[in-house]
Amino acid sequence: MGLFIASSTKVVLTGCQVNGPSTCGIGRNWPWASGGSSILAEYGTLHLEFMHLSKLSGNPVYAEKVMNIRKVLKRLEKPSGLYPNYLNPNSGHWGQHHVSVGGLGDSFYEYLLKAWLMSDKTDEEGKKLYYDALQAIEKNLMRKSSGGLTYIAEWKGGLLEHKMGHLTCFAGGMIALGADGAPDQQTGHHMELAAEITRTCHESYARTNLKLGPEAFRFDGGVEAIATRQNEKYFILRPEVIETYMYMWRFTHDPKYRQWGWEAVQALEQHCRVEGGYSGVRDVYASNPNHDDVQQSFYLAETLKYLYMLFSEDDLLPFEHWVFNTEAHPLPVIRKEPNNNQANEVE
């Protein structure tokens, strides 16, 4: 059988089913990746699924594989505490020093936190790695614009590119999800960060003609939360902003998050709904939508699911029992046995 390896950045299908028996067990990387390197969001976004698979099968080998990945990452020297997007699987060294909490990196950070949550908060190593990474992100990548918008920039060899991708907007929800466990009484501070990032991402929607967010938006040249390059003005039904609204609603019940979600619903219905379903648009700043004629699979799996949860009661898939993987599929928290600390999956 083939193996689907999923991350919010890429989905790769490998194995005998695709390439024939002679290619079983052979890995490959994207030809455009830096120096033949592997991508952080791919090898770092297996933990939840493999831990769940070990639980279901009773075979520890799957959990061991992802823990080995973590061991390698833990011992590597990280520039300014940050995880570059590329790692060479042969040398064990980082590729080019490009750091992004959006594309190529995103779900790696999410899975550090969610590994701790999925373990019924027993995975102390995952917890520490997450909060250490978030501290480095806040120090090195988070900035505030002259207009007061908090954003997460990208880091390239020590220099900041003041660009934030739509994919990065999941971070507001991630930070809110982890705020309750923040060290040193930083829960309130983390919730403030989450709220500020959420507001910035909402502004990226509000400042367009179609009220849909661009693929990336910038904070330079006198602009704030606006895409300035034509190849960043498109919207492909992405879920990250809606995801963050859902988490912020669950943790604060501030009605503005439902209001912002409803604004997105109206924009989707007005500008993206077509005869055969829903389509992305090529330019969110145009007066009228120019459709790309593609309905991405994550629109059903994530965008609409997070909208449904945003407008549902909190007892629908409650967070104390369920953890969502990066494609919004719910996985049960693995409960520890009260007597012997053995993991036991919640019913």
C-alpha positions in Angstrom: 0.0 0.0 0.0 1.0 3.6 -0.5 1.3 6.0 2.5 -0.3 9.4 2.5 2.0 11.8 4.3 0.0 14.9 5.0 0.9 18.4 6.2 -0.8 21.7 5.7 1.8 22.6 3.1 2.1 19.4 1.0 0.6 16.0 0.6 2.9 13.3 -0.7 1.9 9.8 -1.9 4.8 7.3 -1.7 5.3 3.6 -1.7 4.8 0.5 -3.8 1.3 1.2 -4.9 2.4 4.2 -6.9 5.9 3.4 -8.1 6.0 -0.4 -8.1 7.7 -2.9 -5.8 11.2 -1.8 -6.7 10.7 1.6 -5.0 9.4 0.3 -1.7 10.9 2.2 1.2 12.7 4.7 -1.0 12.2 8.3 0.1 12.5 11.3 -2.2 12.4 15.1 -1.8 11.0 17.8 -4.0 13.5 18.9 -6.7 13.0 22.5 -5.8 13.8 22.1 -2.1 17.0 23.7 -0.9 19.9 21.4 -1.6 17.9 18.2 -1.8 16.5 18.8 1.7 13.4 17.6 3.4 10.7 20.1 4.5 10.0 20.9 8.1 6.2 20.8 7.7 6.4 17.3 6.2 8.6 15.4 8.5 7.4 17.3 11.5 3.7 16.7 10.8 3.4 13.0 11.4 3.3 12.8 15.1 -0.4 12.7 15.9 -1.3 10.3 13.2 1.6 7.9 14.0 0.9 8.0 17.7 -2.8 7.2 17.0 -1.8 4.4 14.7 0.4 2.8 17.4 -2.6 3.1 19.8 -5.0 1.5 17.3 -2.6 -1.3 16.2 -0.9 -2.0 19.4 2.4 -1.8 17.5 4.8 0.8 19.0 7.0 1.1 15.9 5.0 4.0 14.5 5.3 6.0 17.6 9.0 5.2 17.8 9.5 6.6 14.2 8.1 10.0 15.1 9.9 10.1 18.4 13.2 9.5 16.5 12.5 12.5 14.4 11.9 14.6 17.5 15.2 13.4 19.0 17.1 14.6 15.9 15.4 18.0 16.0 15.9 18.4 19.7 19.7 17.9 19.6 20.3 20.1 16.5 21.6 23.6 17.1 18.8 26.0 16.1 19.7 29.6 14.9 18.2 32.0 17.4 16.1 29.1 18.7 14.3 28.9 15.3 13.7 25.9 13.1 14.7 26.4 9.5 12.3 25.1 6.8 14.9 22.7 5.3 16.9 19.8 6.7 19.2 17.6 4.6 18.4 14.0 5.4 21.9 12.8 4.4 24.1 15.3 6.3 21.6 15.9 9.2 22.3 19.7 8.7 19.9 22.5 8.1 19.5 23.7 4.5 19.3 27.4 3.8 18.3 29.5 6.9 14.7 30.3 5.9 12.2 30.3 8.7 8.4 30.6 8.2 5.5 29.9 10.5 3.5 29.7 7.3 4.2 27.7 4.2 6.9 25.0 4.7 6.9 25.3 8.5 3.4 25.8 9.8 2.1 22.5 11.1 5.4 21.5 12.7 4.8 24.0 15.5 1.1 23.0 15.7 2.1 19.4 16.2 4.5 20.1 19.0 1.6 21.6 21.0 -1.0 19.1 19.9 1.3 16.1 20.8 1.2 17.3 24.4 -2.5 17.8 24.3 -3.2 14.5 22.6 -1.1 12.7 25.2 -3.4 13.9 28.0 -0.7 16.5 28.8 1.9 13.9 29.7 4.3 14.6 26.8 6.4 17.1 28.7 9.1 17.1 26.0 6.6 18.1 23.3 5.2 20.9 25.6 8.7 22.3 26.2 9.7 22.3 22.6 6.5 24.1 21.6 6.8 26.9 24.2 10.5 27.3 23.5 9.8 27.6 19.8 7.0 30.1 20.4 9.3 32.2 22.6 11.8 32.3 19.7 9.1 33.2 17.2 7.8 36.0 19.4 11.3 37.4 19.9 12.6 37.1 16.3 9.6 37.1 14.0 6.7 38.9 15.6 6.6 42.6 14.9 4.0 45.4 15.3 3.3 47.8 12.4 3.2 51.5 12.7 -0.6 51.2 12.6 -0.6 48.8 15.6 -1.0 45.4 13.8 0.9 42.5 15.2 2.2 40.2 12.5 4.6 37.2 12.1 7.4 38.0 9.5 9.6 35.5 7.7 13.3 35.1 8.5 15.9 34.6 5.8 19.5 34.3 6.9 19.0 36.7 9.7 17.0 39.3 7.8 13.3 39.8 8.2 10.9 39.8 5.3 7.9 41.8 6.5 5.4 39.5 4.8 2.8 37.3 6.5 1.1 34.5 4.6 -2.5 33.4 4.9 -1.2 30.0 6.0 0.5 31.8 9.0 -2.9 33.0 10.2 -3.5 29.6 11.8 -1.1 30.7 14.5 -3.7 32.9 16.3 -5.7 29.8 17.0 -2.6 27.7 17.9 -1.4 30.3 20.4 -4.9 30.5 22.0 -5.1 26.7 22.2 -1.8 26.6 24.1 -2.3 29.6 26.2 -3.7 27.8 29.2 -0.5 25.7 29.6 1.9 28.6 29.1 4.8 28.8 31.5 5.5 31.6 34.0 1.9 32.8 34.3 2.0 33.9 30.6 -1.6 32.7 29.8 -2.9 36.2 29.6 0.0 37.4 27.4 -0.5 34.5 25.0 -4.2 35.2 24.7 -3.4 38.8 23.9 -0.9 37.7 21.2 -3.5 35.4 19.8 -6.1 38.1 19.7 -3.7 40.6 18.0 -2.7 38.1 15.3 -6.4 37.3 14.7 -7.2 41.0 14.3 -4.4 41.4 11.8 -5.6 38.4 9.7 -9.1 39.9 9.8 -7.8 43.2 8.5 -6.2 41.3 5.6 -9.7 40.3 4.6 -11.4 43.6 5.5 -9.0 45.7 3.3 -9.9 43.9 0.1 -12.7 44.6 -2.3 -14.1 41.0 -2.1 -13.6 40.8 1.7 -11.6 37.6 1.2 -7.9 37.4 2.3 -5.0 37.3 -0.1 -2.4 34.5 -0.1 0.1 36.8 1.5 0.1 40.4 2.7 2.9 42.8 3.6 4.0 45.5 6.0 6.4 47.6 4.1 6.5 50.5 1.7 3.8 52.3 3.6 1.2 49.4 3.3 -0.2 47.3 6.1 -2.0 43.9 5.7 -2.2 44.3 2.0 -0.9 42.2 -0.8 1.4 44.3 -3.1 2.4 41.6 -5.6 0.1 40.2 -8.2 1.1 36.6 -7.4 0.0 37.1 -3.8 -3.5 38.5 -4.4 -5.3 35.2 -5.0 -7.6 33.4 -2.6 -8.0 29.6 -2.8 -10.7 28.9 -0.2 -8.1 28.5 2.6 -9.2 27.7 6.1 -6.6 29.3 8.4 -8.3 32.5 9.3 -11.6 30.7 9.9 -9.8 28.2 12.0 -8.4 30.9 14.2 -11.8 32.6 14.5 -13.2 29.2 15.7 -10.5 28.8 18.4 -10.8 32.4 19.6 -14.6 32.0 19.9 -14.3 28.8 21.9 -11.9 30.4 24.3 -13.3 33.9 24.7 -17.0 33.8 23.4 -16.4 37.3 22.1 -19.1 37.8 19.5 -16.8 39.6 17.1 -15.3 36.3 16.1 -18.7 34.9 15.0 -19.3 38.3 13.3 -16.1 38.0 11.4 -16.8 34.4 10.5 -20.2 35.5 9.2 -18.6 38.2 7.0 -16.5 35.4 5.5 -19.5 33.3 4.9 -21.2 36.1 3.0 -18.1 36.8 0.9 -17.8 33.1 0.1 -21.4 32.9 -1.0 -21.3 36.1 -3.0 -17.9 35.7 -4.7 -16.9 32.0 -4.6 -20.1 30.1 -5.1 -20.5 28.8 -8.7 -22.7 26.3 -10.4 -20.6 23.3 -9.6 -19.6 24.2 -6.0 -17.1 26.9 -4.8 -14.1 28.4 -6.7 -11.1 30.3 -5.7 -10.5 33.8 -7.1 -7.5 35.3 -8.7 -7.5 38.8 -7.3 -9.3 39.7 -4.0 -8.8 43.4 -4.8 -10.7 43.3 -8.1 -14.2 44.7 -8.3 -15.6 41.5 -9.6 -14.2 37.9 -9.0 -12.2 36.1 -11.6 -12.6 32.5 -10.7 -9.8 30.0 -10.9 -12.3 27.1 -11.4 -10.8 25.0 -8.6 -12.5 23.8 -5.4 -9.6 22.7 -3.1 -10.1 19.6 -1.0 -9.4 21.5 2.2 -12.4 23.7 1.6 -14.7 20.8 2.6 -12.3 19.2 5.1 -11.3 22.4 6.9 -12.9 25.7 5.9 -16.5 24.6 6.1 -15.9 22.3 9.1 -14.4 25.2 11.1 -17.2 27.4 10.1 -19.7 24.8 11.3 -17.9 24.5 14.6 -17.7 28.3 14.9 -21.5 28.5 14.9 -22.0 25.3 17.0 -22.1 24.8 20.8 -18.9 24.0 22.6 -20.0 20.5 23.3 -19.5 19.6 19.6 -16.1 17.9 19.5 -15.0 19.4 22.8 -11.3 20.2 23.1 -10.8 18.2 26.2 -11.6 15.0 24.3 -10.5 15.8 20.7 -7.4 17.2 19.0 -7.6 18.2 15.4 -4.8 17.3 13.0 -3.6 19.8 10.5 -6.3 18.9 8.1 -9.1 19.3 10.7 -9.6 15.6 11.2 -10.5 14.9 14.9 -8.3 12.4 16.8 -9.1 11.4 20.3 -7.0 12.4 23.3 -5.2 9.3 24.5 -6.1 9.0 28.2 -3.6 7.7 30.7 -4.8 4.9 32.9 -5.3 6.1 36.5 -3.3 3.2 38.0 -0.5 2.4 35.7 -0.2 5.4 33.4 -0.8 3.3 30.4 -2.4 5.3 27.6 -6.1 4.4 27.0 -8.0 6.1 24.2 -11.1 8.0 25.2 -14.4 6.6 24.0 
